Amino acid sequence: MKELRNTGWYWGSLTANEAKEILQDTSEGTFLLRDSSQRDYLFTISAMTSAGPTNLRIEFKHGKFKLDSVVLVKPKLKQFDSVVHLVEYYVQLSRSTPPNGTVQLLLTKPAYTTTPSLQHLCRIAINRRTRRVHDLPLPNRLKDYLTDYTYNV
């Protein structure tokens, strides 16, 4: 849960209507993660799409997270050890896939609960450039801070 809280885009117990209100005046691709209001799911991604705010449930089964989907597509969806890895994957997919209609959902811009610190934004920028933080010519304390949150979203 610590890594989830560190993201800045995890809102905790937020209703679908509250998420819709937060996303209402944002651009397509803006998203947040919240606790699911449905008992069978832990989390929900709320995202602004071209059709307006939408919600995607995240399934947790056998220790893995994946997006909920129709039965025929479920076996094809990637599974992840953490919900942050899942979001990171779909953000990278959204940012790297040219807009040709194959990606129906864009996750490009997190809706932060509060303005992230400059330190955290720098950590994300460094993590986007390298996964080899321990090789950087930095003090150990700074390396520890960078490796405390290894995601690039």
Backbone as ProteinMPNN parsed JSONL, in Angstrom:
{"seq_chain_A": "MKELRNTGWYWGSLTANEAKEILQDTSEGTFLLRDSSQRDYLFTISAMTSAGPTNLRIEFKHGKFKLDSVVLVKPKLKQFDSVVHLVEYYVQLSRSTPPNGTVQLLLTKPAYTTTPSLQHLCRIAINRRTRRVHDLPLPNRLKDYLTDYTYNV", "coords_chain_A": {"N_chain_A": [[0.816, -1.202, 0.0], [2.076, 1.167, 0.539], [3.594, 1.916, -1.729], [1.529, 2.439, -3.454], [0.204, 4.625, -2.263], [2.247, 6.46, -2.522], [2.151, 7.169, -5.183], [0.503, 9.356, -5.762], [-1.649, 9.57, -7.426], [-3.513, 7.843, -6.516], [-6.575, 7.733, -5.068], [-8.001, 6.56, -3.026], [-10.931, 5.805, -1.13], [-13.276, 6.714, -3.115], [-16.201, 7.71, -4.719], [-17.874, 6.681, -7.792], [-19.261, 8.829, -8.882], [-17.987, 10.998, -7.624], [-15.436, 10.701, -8.715], [-16.047, 11.157, -11.391], [-16.763, 13.835, -11.259], [-14.294, 14.993, -10.582], [-12.818, 14.426, -12.877], [-14.243, 15.66, -14.886], [-13.684, 18.22, -16.219], [-11.265, 17.739, -17.466], [-8.619, 16.766, -19.764], [-8.739, 14.278, -22.414], [-7.48, 11.123, -21.51], [-6.655, 11.697, -18.971], [-6.45, 10.338, -15.724], [-7.339, 8.498, -12.723], [-6.797, 6.466, -9.827], [-8.817, 4.505, -7.776], [-10.446, 3.122, -4.844], [-12.497, 0.315, -5.427], [-16.022, 0.384, -5.67], [-17.46, -1.849, -5.835], [-17.894, -4.987, -4.367], [-16.524, -7.271, -5.288], [-14.191, -6.431, -6.431], [-11.006, -4.816, -6.046], [-9.883, -2.355, -6.893], [-10.503, 0.506, -9.047], [-10.007, 2.065, -12.155], [-10.562, 5.311, -13.018], [-11.184, 7.216, -15.809], [-10.795, 9.866, -18.21], [-12.363, 9.834, -21.252], [-12.88, 10.121, -24.835], [-15.589, 10.076, -24.944], [-16.351, 10.944, -22.5], [-16.103, 10.71, -18.832], [-15.118, 7.477, -17.669], [-15.198, 4.197, -16.137], [-13.034, 1.605, -15.141], [-12.856, -1.561, -13.949], [-10.549, -3.279, -11.844], [-9.335, -6.444, -11.733], [-8.476, -8.868, -9.269], [-6.845, -11.76, -8.978], [-5.583, -14.874, -7.998], [-3.264, -13.724, -6.942], [-2.57, -11.808, -8.812], [-3.013, -8.808, -10.774], [-5.337, -7.528, -13.143], [-7.011, -5.86, -15.867], [-10.553, -5.747, -15.833], [-12.714, -7.383, -18.113], [-14.607, -8.344, -21.056], [-15.534, -11.8, -21.413], [-14.289, -13.143, -23.633], [-12.012, -11.643, -24.157], [-10.553, -11.581, -21.807], [-8.559, -13.732, -21.329], [-6.463, -12.781, -22.895], [-5.479, -10.49, -21.774], [-2.864, -8.763, -20.103], [-1.247, -9.648, -17.015], [-0.365, -8.514, -13.718], [1.971, -8.081, -10.991], [1.548, -6.019, -9.228], [-0.785, -3.333, -8.678], [0.157, -0.861, -9.362], [2.147, -1.446, -11.232], [0.463, -2.397, -13.261], [-0.998, -0.063, -13.986], [1.166, 1.54, -14.781], [2.07, 0.095, -17.032], [-0.126, 0.378, -18.849], [-0.174, 3.135, -19.126], [2.311, 3.583, -20.378], [1.832, 2.154, -22.732], [-0.251, 3.691, -23.807], [1.097, 6.088, -24.252], [3.005, 5.383, -26.11], [1.795, 4.213, -28.305], [0.735, 4.946, -31.53], [-1.976, 7.146, -32.388], [-4.248, 5.352, -33.749], [-6.601, 4.156, -33.465], [-6.468, 1.616, -32.33], [-5.933, 1.516, -29.621], [-8.252, 1.814, -27.295], [-8.605, 3.021, -24.864], [-7.093, 5.705, -23.329], [-4.494, 6.347, -21.131], [-2.834, 8.789, -19.971], [-2.246, 11.019, -18.397], [-1.886, 11.515, -15.06], [-4.312, 12.24, -12.53], [-3.618, 14.004, -9.904], [-3.882, 13.751, -6.321], [-2.958, 15.785, -4.724], [-0.738, 18.516, -5.441], [2.194, 17.167, -6.687], [5.397, 16.818, -5.088], [8.401, 18.554, -6.035], [10.629, 16.947, -5.768], [9.503, 14.37, -6.002], [8.514, 14.46, -8.635], [10.923, 14.761, -10.016], [12.104, 12.33, -9.367], [10.411, 10.575, -10.753], [10.977, 11.419, -13.377], [13.689, 10.683, -13.581], [13.431, 7.925, -13.26], [12.125, 7.338, -15.619], [14.136, 7.513, -17.436], [16.189, 5.74, -16.686], [16.76, 2.501, -15.269], [18.76, 1.783, -13.762], [19.624, 2.932, -11.253], [21.465, 2.629, -9.177], [23.894, 2.764, -10.457], [24.312, 5.39, -10.98], [26.112, 8.479, -10.455], [25.584, 9.366, -7.606], [24.823, 10.388, -4.204], [24.36, 7.856, -1.661], [22.06, 8.151, -0.089], [20.337, 9.594, -1.727], [20.081, 7.779, -3.829], [18.716, 5.782, -2.455], [16.288, 7.095, -2.013], [15.394, 7.378, -4.657], [15.057, 4.699, -5.401], [13.055, 3.948, -3.739], [10.65, 4.41, -4.89], [10.039, 3.114, -7.782], [8.726, 3.513, -10.151], [7.572, 4.988, -13.284], [5.459, 6.695, -13.534]], "CA_chain_A": [[0.0, 0.0, 0.0], [2.937, 2.352, 0.579], [3.912, 2.323, -3.106], [0.296, 2.97, -4.03], [0.014, 5.978, -1.717], [3.322, 7.315, -3.046], [1.911, 7.561, -6.571], [-0.14, 10.665, -5.841], [-2.877, 9.452, -8.213], [-4.43, 6.92, -5.83], [-7.492, 8.585, -4.314], [-8.658, 5.838, -1.935], [-12.378, 5.563, -1.253], [-13.918, 7.767, -3.889], [-17.303, 7.111, -5.482], [-17.824, 6.903, -9.241], [-19.722, 10.2, -9.133], [-16.921, 11.915, -7.205], [-14.383, 10.585, -9.732], [-16.564, 11.829, -12.585], [-16.675, 15.269, -10.988], [-12.873, 15.366, -10.634], [-12.335, 14.288, -14.252], [-15.166, 16.318, -15.806], [-13.096, 19.289, -17.04], [-9.888, 17.392, -17.818], [-8.436, 16.308, -21.144], [-8.765, 12.833, -22.64], [-6.269, 10.458, -21.043], [-6.466, 11.956, -17.543], [-6.967, 9.193, -14.98], [-7.035, 8.332, -11.307], [-7.062, 5.131, -9.304], [-9.597, 4.603, -6.544], [-10.986, 1.86, -4.352], [-13.715, -0.057, -6.14], [-17.234, 0.372, -4.846], [-18.029, -3.191, -5.972], [-17.223, -5.875, -3.414], [-15.696, -8.288, -5.942], [-13.006, -5.799, -7.014], [-10.273, -3.965, -5.109], [-9.617, -1.027, -7.428], [-11.1, 0.951, -10.303], [-9.396, 3.21, -12.828], [-11.514, 6.25, -13.612], [-10.424, 7.929, -16.838], [-11.529, 10.7, -19.163], [-12.278, 9.349, -22.629], [-13.513, 11.04, -25.788], [-17.029, 10.043, -24.667], [-16.575, 11.392, -21.124], [-15.485, 9.859, -17.809], [-15.502, 6.067, -17.636], [-14.589, 3.443, -15.046], [-12.567, 0.254, -15.47], [-12.555, -2.333, -12.747], [-9.309, -4.06, -11.856], [-9.562, -7.759, -11.144], [-7.353, -9.448, -8.533], [-7.073, -13.196, -8.904], [-4.362, -15.681, -7.888], [-2.133, -12.85, -6.652], [-2.259, -10.961, -9.974], [-3.969, -7.772, -11.149], [-5.56, -7.285, -14.567], [-8.242, -5.136, -16.139], [-11.744, -6.558, -16.055], [-13.12, -7.28, -19.509], [-15.528, -9.392, -21.505], [-14.968, -13.142, -21.281], [-13.432, -13.516, -24.761], [-10.765, -10.874, -24.143], [-9.852, -11.778, -20.532], [-7.316, -14.514, -21.386], [-5.425, -12.068, -23.639], [-5.008, -9.333, -21.018], [-1.664, -8.961, -19.289], [-1.423, -9.678, -15.565], [0.728, -7.811, -13.046], [2.153, -8.349, -9.565], [1.027, -4.897, -8.447], [-1.694, -2.461, -9.409], [0.964, 0.237, -9.905], [2.73, -1.979, -12.472], [-0.611, -2.441, -14.252], [-1.236, 1.302, -14.467], [2.374, 1.963, -15.489], [2.066, -0.567, -18.34], [-1.123, 0.976, -19.743], [0.264, 4.506, -19.413], [3.366, 3.476, -21.389], [1.172, 1.73, -23.967], [-0.983, 4.853, -24.329], [2.044, 7.116, -24.698], [3.86, 4.915, -27.209], [1.002, 3.727, -29.429], [0.191, 6.04, -32.341], [-3.444, 7.176, -32.369], [-4.828, 4.751, -34.955], [-7.847, 3.499, -33.1], [-6.316, 0.309, -31.702], [-6.016, 1.701, -28.176], [-9.537, 2.45, -27.012], [-8.494, 3.782, -23.63], [-5.826, 6.401, -23.145], [-4.096, 6.742, -19.781], [-1.618, 9.555, -20.237], [-1.983, 12.088, -17.433], [-2.498, 11.231, -13.763], [-4.981, 13.297, -11.765], [-3.02, 13.895, -8.573], [-4.696, 14.168, -5.177], [-2.373, 17.089, -4.406], [0.395, 18.791, -6.323], [3.357, 16.375, -6.272], [6.602, 17.584, -4.771], [9.408, 18.6, -7.09], [11.451, 15.753, -5.566], [8.811, 13.205, -6.562], [8.496, 14.614, -10.094], [12.293, 14.472, -10.484], [12.291, 10.882, -9.236], [9.703, 9.966, -11.881], [11.741, 11.733, -14.596], [14.894, 9.839, -13.576], [12.987, 6.542, -13.485], [11.776, 7.186, -17.039], [15.378, 7.46, -18.213], [17.058, 4.614, -16.34], [16.386, 1.587, -14.187], [20.036, 1.461, -13.109], [19.868, 4.052, -10.34], [22.668, 2.382, -8.372], [25.079, 3.099, -11.253], [24.417, 6.848, -11.118], [27.065, 9.095, -9.52], [24.779, 10.091, -6.624], [24.968, 9.905, -2.826], [23.525, 6.69, -1.358], [20.763, 8.592, 0.433], [19.526, 9.955, -2.889], [19.777, 6.519, -4.52], [17.662, 5.128, -1.674], [15.039, 7.811, -2.296], [14.985, 7.048, -6.026], [14.629, 3.3, -5.485], [11.881, 3.767, -2.888], [9.521, 4.454, -5.826], [10.758, 2.822, -9.026], [7.824, 3.623, -11.302], [7.758, 6.212, -14.067], [4.157, 7.371, -13.641]], "C_chain_A": [[0.856, 1.262, 0.0], [3.24, 2.848, -0.834], [2.691, 2.932, -3.78], [0.04, 4.394, -3.544], [1.058, 6.948, -2.262], [3.055, 7.807, -4.465], [1.366, 8.975, -6.685], [-1.43, 10.625, -6.637], [-3.817, 8.375, -7.686], [-5.28, 7.742, -4.866], [-8.19, 7.864, -3.171], [-10.141, 5.661, -2.19], [-13.076, 6.785, -1.833], [-15.048, 7.102, -4.667], [-17.123, 7.395, -6.97], [-18.257, 8.327, -9.576], [-18.676, 11.238, -8.734], [-15.775, 11.896, -8.216], [-14.798, 11.312, -11.006], [-16.451, 13.345, -12.433], [-15.23, 15.766, -11.094], [-12.383, 15.395, -12.082], [-13.097, 15.143, -15.264], [-14.511, 17.348, -16.729], [-11.643, 19.017, -17.426], [-9.825, 16.914, -19.266], [-8.488, 14.78, -21.215], [-7.425, 12.235, -22.228], [-5.977, 10.713, -19.575], [-7.129, 10.823, -16.764], [-6.644, 9.3, -13.5], [-7.356, 6.896, -10.93], [-7.79, 5.307, -7.983], [-9.998, 3.211, -6.084], [-12.273, 1.567, -5.108], [-14.895, -0.048, -5.18], [-17.952, -0.974, -4.958], [-17.216, -4.171, -5.142], [-16.273, -6.875, -4.057], [-14.391, -7.733, -6.518], [-12.337, -4.911, -5.972], [-10.183, -2.529, -5.595], [-10.378, -0.781, -8.727], [-10.266, 2.094, -10.855], [-10.539, 4.047, -13.378], [-10.713, 7.111, -14.57], [-11.344, 8.757, -17.72], [-11.283, 10.15, -20.562], [-12.911, 10.387, -23.55], [-15.025, 11.105, -25.575], [-17.368, 10.532, -23.26], [-15.924, 10.455, -20.128], [-16.016, 8.429, -17.866], [-14.737, 5.37, -16.523], [-14.225, 2.045, -15.514], [-12.207, -0.459, -14.179], [-11.249, -3.098, -12.942], [-9.564, -5.337, -11.067], [-8.303, -8.211, -10.409], [-7.657, -10.924, -8.328], [-5.732, -13.917, -8.896], [-3.121, -14.796, -7.71], [-1.74, -11.916, -7.78], [-3.398, -9.975, -10.24], [-4.103, -7.731, -12.668], [-6.87, -6.523, -14.722], [-9.383, -6.121, -16.314], [-12.192, -6.342, -17.497], [-14.136, -8.363, -19.832], [-14.793, -10.73, -21.533], [-13.993, -13.491, -22.397], [-12.077, -12.82, -24.733], [-9.921, -11.178, -22.904], [-8.563, -12.589, -20.632], [-6.162, -13.777, -22.075], [-4.834, -10.894, -22.855], [-3.801, -9.682, -20.162], [-2.022, -8.913, -17.812], [-0.182, -9.1, -14.907], [0.758, -8.145, -11.559], [1.618, -7.229, -8.685], [0.129, -4.039, -9.317], [-0.93, -1.281, -10.007], [1.654, -0.206, -11.192], [1.687, -2.017, -13.591], [-0.839, -1.054, -14.844], [-0.041, 1.791, -15.276], [2.412, 1.363, -16.897], [1.099, 0.124, -19.303], [-0.829, 2.443, -20.041], [1.33, 4.475, -20.504], [2.784, 3.066, -22.741], [0.444, 2.907, -24.612], [-0.044, 5.9, -24.902], [2.83, 6.685, -25.925], [3.086, 4.442, -28.435], [0.46, 4.899, -30.222], [-1.334, 5.992, -32.358], [-4.045, 6.657, -33.675], [-6.1, 3.973, -34.641], [-7.691, 2.156, -32.42], [-6.348, 0.405, -30.181], [-7.288, 2.483, -27.892], [-9.456, 3.362, -25.795], [-7.12, 4.423, -23.55], [-5.64, 6.725, -21.674], [-2.78, 7.486, -19.946], [-1.265, 10.559, -19.154], [-2.67, 11.776, -16.106], [-3.183, 12.467, -13.182], [-4.505, 13.136, -10.323], [-3.967, 14.387, -7.486], [-4.253, 15.538, -4.684], [-1.225, 17.311, -5.381], [1.604, 18.001, -5.828], [4.553, 17.278, -5.984], [7.554, 17.558, -5.966], [10.322, 17.38, -6.989], [10.808, 14.538, -6.234], [8.777, 13.279, -8.088], [9.871, 14.338, -10.698], [12.568, 12.974, -10.433], [11.612, 10.158, -10.403], [10.474, 10.197, -13.181], [12.996, 10.869, -14.689], [14.513, 8.39, -13.865], [12.558, 6.295, -14.926], [13.025, 6.978, -17.888], [16.229, 6.233, -17.931], [16.444, 3.776, -15.234], [17.629, 1.224, -13.37], [20.469, 2.612, -12.203], [21.162, 3.857, -9.558], [23.961, 2.672, -9.131], [25.281, 4.605, -11.404], [25.378, 7.422, -10.081], [26.335, 9.999, -8.514], [25.065, 9.571, -5.221], [23.981, 8.762, -2.55], [22.136, 7.08, -0.857], [19.809, 8.948, -0.717], [19.151, 8.713, -3.701], [18.661, 5.768, -3.795], [16.309, 5.771, -1.939], [14.512, 7.435, -3.684], [14.451, 5.625, -6.131], [13.44, 2.993, -4.576], [10.601, 3.771, -3.723], [10.124, 4.313, -7.213], [9.915, 2.982, -10.284], [8.051, 4.929, -12.049], [6.432, 6.899, -14.386], [3.865, 8.028, -12.315]], "O_chain_A": [[0.421, 2.308, -0.481], [3.155, 4.044, -1.11], [2.821, 3.847, -4.592], [-0.305, 5.27, -4.338], [0.772, 8.132, -2.442], [3.678, 8.774, -4.903], [1.728, 9.711, -7.603], [-2.236, 11.551, -6.542], [-4.804, 8.034, -8.337], [-4.751, 8.374, -3.952], [-8.914, 8.502, -2.407], [-10.563, 5.401, -3.317], [-13.411, 7.739, -1.132], [-14.853, 6.02, -5.222], [-16.32, 8.244, -7.357], [-17.679, 8.959, -10.46], [-18.498, 12.242, -9.425], [-15.209, 12.94, -8.539], [-13.988, 12.003, -11.625], [-16.083, 14.045, -13.377], [-14.98, 16.843, -11.637], [-11.624, 16.284, -12.467], [-12.631, 15.326, -16.389], [-14.777, 17.334, -17.931], [-10.879, 19.948, -17.682], [-10.852, 16.689, -19.905], [-8.306, 14.089, -20.213], [-6.367, 12.773, -22.555], [-5.144, 10.025, -18.984], [-8.234, 10.397, -17.098], [-5.793, 10.086, -13.084], [-8.094, 6.204, -11.63], [-7.425, 6.156, -7.171], [-9.903, 2.244, -6.839], [-13.05, 2.477, -5.395], [-14.767, -0.429, -4.016], [-18.936, -1.214, -4.259], [-15.987, -4.18, -5.211], [-15.301, -7.287, -3.423], [-13.574, -8.493, -7.038], [-13.006, -4.325, -5.12], [-10.378, -1.592, -4.821], [-10.827, -1.707, -9.403], [-9.864, 2.99, -10.113], [-11.384, 3.546, -14.12], [-9.684, 7.673, -14.196], [-12.502, 8.407, -17.948], [-10.139, 10.017, -20.998], [-13.416, 11.411, -23.088], [-15.669, 12.074, -25.977], [-18.535, 10.536, -22.868], [-15.257, 9.5, -20.527], [-17.206, 8.201, -18.083], [-13.741, 5.894, -16.024], [-15.006, 1.382, -16.197], [-11.354, -0.003, -13.417], [-10.899, -3.502, -14.051], [-9.953, -5.306, -9.899], [-7.189, -7.965, -10.873], [-8.587, -11.293, -7.611], [-4.849, -13.605, -9.695], [-2.06, -15.087, -8.261], [-0.683, -11.289, -7.718], [-4.568, -10.255, -9.975], [-3.119, -7.877, -13.393], [-7.724, -6.535, -13.835], [-9.202, -7.201, -16.876], [-12.063, -5.243, -18.036], [-14.476, -9.19, -18.985], [-13.569, -10.772, -21.661], [-12.952, -14.089, -22.124], [-11.094, -13.363, -25.239], [-8.698, -11.046, -22.948], [-7.55, -12.174, -20.069], [-5.0, -14.12, -21.857], [-3.792, -10.362, -23.238], [-3.73, -10.76, -19.573], [-2.965, -8.235, -17.405], [0.918, -9.179, -15.456], [-0.267, -8.448, -10.948], [1.272, -7.46, -7.526], [0.263, -4.02, -10.541], [-1.324, -0.754, -11.048], [1.738, 0.569, -12.144], [1.998, -1.703, -14.74], [-0.871, -0.892, -16.064], [-0.212, 2.391, -16.338], [2.753, 2.059, -17.853], [1.461, 0.421, -20.441], [-1.2, 2.94, -21.105], [1.264, 5.255, -21.454], [3.203, 3.578, -23.779], [0.518, 3.096, -25.826], [-0.348, 6.527, -25.916], [3.276, 7.53, -26.701], [3.675, 4.286, -29.505], [-0.209, 5.766, -29.659], [-1.919, 4.909, -32.345], [-4.316, 7.431, -34.593], [-6.602, 3.221, -35.477], [-8.686, 1.589, -31.967], [-6.756, -0.55, -29.519], [-7.385, 3.668, -28.211], [-10.167, 4.364, -25.716], [-6.102, 3.745, -23.69], [-6.522, 7.309, -21.043], [-1.724, 6.862, -20.049], [-0.096, 10.916, -19.006], [-3.899, 11.772, -16.03], [-2.696, 13.588, -13.324], [-4.945, 12.231, -9.614], [-4.751, 15.312, -7.698], [-5.078, 16.354, -4.274], [-0.798, 16.382, -6.067], [2.002, 18.146, -4.672], [4.694, 18.356, -6.562], [7.508, 16.649, -6.796], [10.744, 16.837, -8.01], [11.472, 13.778, -6.938], [8.988, 12.27, -8.76], [9.97, 13.745, -11.773], [13.188, 12.416, -11.339], [12.184, 9.229, -10.973], [10.611, 9.283, -13.994], [13.328, 10.376, -15.767], [15.196, 7.706, -14.627], [12.62, 5.162, -15.404], [12.97, 6.338, -18.938], [16.916, 5.734, -18.823], [15.71, 4.276, -14.381], [17.554, 0.455, -12.411], [21.546, 3.184, -12.373], [21.88, 4.824, -9.304], [25.017, 2.812, -8.515], [26.316, 5.043, -11.906], [25.457, 6.92, -8.96], [26.45, 11.224, -8.561], [25.502, 8.431, -5.063], [22.9, 8.713, -3.138], [21.151, 6.411, -1.167], [18.62, 8.632, -0.669], [18.031, 8.611, -4.202], [17.775, 5.192, -4.426], [15.301, 5.077, -2.073], [13.315, 7.202, -3.854], [13.499, 5.371, -6.87], [12.881, 1.898, -4.636], [9.587, 3.205, -3.314], [10.659, 5.276, -7.763], [10.358, 2.618, -11.374], [8.648, 5.863, -11.516], [6.311, 7.599, -15.391], [2.822, 8.662, -12.156]]}, "name": "protein", "num_of_chains": 1, "seq": "MKELRNTGWYWGSLTANEAKEILQDTSEGTFLLRDSSQRDYLFTISAMTSAGPTNLRIEFKHGKFKLDSVVLVKPKLKQFDSVVHLVEYYVQLSRSTPPNGTVQLLLTKPAYTTTPSLQHLCRIAINRRTRRVHDLPLPNRLKDYLTDYTYNV"}
